[in-house]
Amino acid sequence: MLNTMEIEQILSSQVVGRLACRYGDSQYIVPISYAYDGEYVYCHTQEGLKVRLMREHRKVCFEVESMPDMANWRTVIAWGEFEELKDWDSRMIAMNKLHERILPMISSETLQLSVDWPFSPTELDRIPGVTFRIRLLEKSGRFEKAEPTVFFGS
């Protein structure tokens, strides 16, 4: 099991996680880019199925991993509650956190919050879409660490 400090480090160091929502009698899971501040996972997306599902059922699950190879990995699963950010102040706090993330130099449009990335746009409030946060209420983490294996040739 990962300790609290290791869990927080993984949540803080990654930029893509998986969001699971209730979908009728089943589940719906999608990758999503995010920023984490120690209490909330902040996200920005467009209207669609995941937003509709979270509006209907606020309790969600969030998963993040660090996986340098198949024998060495760390993963965090957290449970929390969805909160859509509609007021200007809350939305701007979230948009700033998202824009200040350190992203890989090669990244997709969905990771880049604006066309100005890596620079901050002058008007973050003009970026369309749905901004939300998830208050993480419970977290758990696991890992696997393999000892180096040395292979000798013949």
Buried (B, 14 or more C-beta within 10 A) or exposed (E): EBEEEBBBBBBEEBBBBBBBBBBEEEEBBBEBBBBBEEEBBBBBBEEEEBBEBBEEBBEBBBBBBBEEEEEBBBBBBBBBBBBBBEEEEBBBBBBBBBBEBEBEEEBEEEBBBBEEBEEBBEEBEEBEBBBBBBEBEEBEBEBEEEEEEEEEEE
